[in-house]
Amino acid sequence: MSPETLAITMFFTLFVGLLLGHPLAFTLGVLALIFGVIAGAGPWMPSWPALSTVPTGSWRNTCSWPVPLFIFMAQLLDASGIAERLFETMHIVMGRLRGGLGIAVIIACTIFAATAGVVGATEVSIGLLAIPALMRVKYNIPLIAGCICAGGTLGILIPPSIMLVVYGGLTQISVGWLYAAAFGPGFLLSALYIAYIAIICFIKPEYGPPETESKHYRC
């Protein structure tokens, strides 16, 4: 089997596995093992040694060691309910302002991103809490999607960021310097998101109406 055919088959199989609902980690791991064995059997790519040397070589880089700890920290924040309480607090403070709930989403995502370092935890945790509240007060649906997606992406930029850890390890650049360089752009991007929501809701009030209901939240 040629390298081109093998690559096409591998990606097609990956998409089929994801569409069937299999977990991403196991799908990637099993497919990598299967196609690595198939490729190693061919004369054009002796990949058998790579099955052992590539993983061990990657984890010998000490810059990569914080990655599983950041992921674990994000899971703790999600499972402990801290993310829920964070959004509830922002909801109480900002909910009665025009566009306030959208701004609360961005602020909550910014704080959560500065403690988790991953996109998935921020998107899922804040999204599950924010979407029902935003839909209840009849926010503009594209604006809802934009708030969740844009706020979630702050997790890969605002330190601690797993992406910056991996990038620093691959390029042999100090992760500390990367973190120092990412603080400004990360919080600037958050401020621009907030400014956009405030302006668009001022121009078009129906996009982000204030919440008029009185609802009790535990904090």
N, C-alpha and C positions, 0 to 999 in steps of 0.2 A: 504494500500500500504506500502510495506517494505521500510526502509530507503535507501537500495541499489537501489531498483527500482526507487524511487523518485529522487535520485541523478542522475542516468543515464538518466532518462526522462528530468530532468531539463537541463543538459548539452546538450543533443541532441536538445532540443527546443531552447537553446541559440544559437547553431551553425546554426540552420535553420533560426532563426531571423536575424542573422548577414549576412548570405548568401542572404537573401531577401533584404538586403540593409537598414534595419531599423537602426536608430542612436543607438550607443552603450549605451549611458546613459539611454535612455528610455527602451531599451531592457532589460538591467540589472534590472532597477527599477521595471518594470512591472512583469518580471519573479520572482523576489524576493518576491514581494507582493503576486502573485498568488500561488506560491509554499509554501510560508509561511502560507497562509490561509489553503492550503491543508494539510500541515504538522500539523498545529494546530488542525485540526479536528481529527487527529489520537490519540490513547492513548499513543503512545511511545514518542511523542515530543510535549509538550504543548508550542508552539512557539508564541501564541498570545501576551503574555507580552513582548517578545523579539522585536516585531514590533515597540514598543514605547520606550523600555528601551535602546536597542542597539544604535539607532541613537543619542538619547540625551546623552547617556553615552560617546559616541565617541567625540561629539562636546563640551563636558564639559572640555575636555583636551585643555588647552590654546595653547599647542604646535602645534595643528592642524589648528589654525586660520589663519596663513599666507598662507595656501595652495591655497584657492580661489584667494587671492591677487596675488600670483605668476602666476597662470594661466591667470588672467586678464592682468597682465603686459606683458606676452608673446603674448597675443592677440593684445595688443596695439602696441607692436614692429612690429608685422606682418602687422597689418592694416595700420599703419602710414607710411610704406615703409622704415623704418630704416633698416630692414634686407636686403632689395633689395639694398639700397645704400651701406651697409656694404660689400656685395659681389662684387658690382661693383668696389669699391675701391680696394679690394684685387685682383680683376681681372686685373685692370690696373697695379698694382704694380708687380704682380707675373706672369702675363699671358705670357710674352715672354721668360720665363725660361723653361727649360726642366722639365716637371712635375710640373710646377709652378701653373697651374690651380688646380691640385689636392691638392697641399699644401695650396692654397688660400681657398679651401673648408674647410680644417681642421681648419685653422686660423679663418675663419668666424664662423664656428660651435663652436669653443672654446669661442670666444667673445660672441656669442649669448647665449651659454649655461650658461655663467657667469652672464647673466642678466635675463634669462627666467626661468630656473630651471625645464623644462619639455623636454621630448624627442620629442613629436609630433610636437610642434611648430618649433623646429629646423629642423627636417626632412623635413617637408612640405615646410617651407619658403626657406631654402637653397637648397633643392632638386629641386624645381621648377625653381630656377634661375640657378643652376649649371649644371644640366643634359643637357639642350640644348647647353650651351657653351662647355661642355666637348665632347659632341657628334659632334659638328661642327668641332673641330680640330682632331677628330678621336682618342680619347683616348680609351684604352682597356676597354671593357664594364665591365668585372669583377672588374677592378680597379675603375671604376666609381661607381659601386654599393658599393664597399668596402669603398670608401671615404665618401659617403653619410651616409651609415648605421653606420660606425665606428664613424664619426664625430657627428652624432646625439645622440649617446649613452652618449656622454660627458655631456649632460644635466642633467643626474641623478647623476653625481658624483661631478662636479665642483659646489661649492656653488654659489648662493642659490639653493639647490636641494630639491624638494618636497619629494623625497624618504627618504632623511636624516631627514626631519622634521617629517614624519610619523614614521620612525624607532625610532627616539628619543622619540616621544610621547608614543610609545608602550613599549619601554624598560626602560623608565624613565632615559635616559641618556641625558646629556646636549646637546642641538642642537648646541650650540656654539662650544663645544669641538668636535663634529662630523664635523662641518664645518672646523675647524682648521686642523683636521686630513685628510680631503678630498682634501685640496688644493694641497698638494704635489703630491699624486697619480694622481689627475685629470690632472694637467699640465704636469706631466711626461708621462702619456699616450698620451696626445696630441703631445708632442715632439717625442715620439716613432713612432706615425703615420706619422708625417712629415718626420722623418728619413727614414722610410720604403719606402715612396713614392719617396723620392729623390734617394735612393739606387736602387730601382727596375727600375726607369726611366733612371738611369745612365747605368745600366747593359743592359736593353732592351729599347733603345730610342723610339721604336715604341709604347710602352705602354703609353707614355706621351709626345707627340711632342709639341714643343712650338707653340704659336699662332703667326702667321705671318701677319694676317690681321690687318689693321688699322681701328679700330672702335671707334666711339665716344660714351662715356658714360656720362650721367649727374651725377654729384656728389654734 
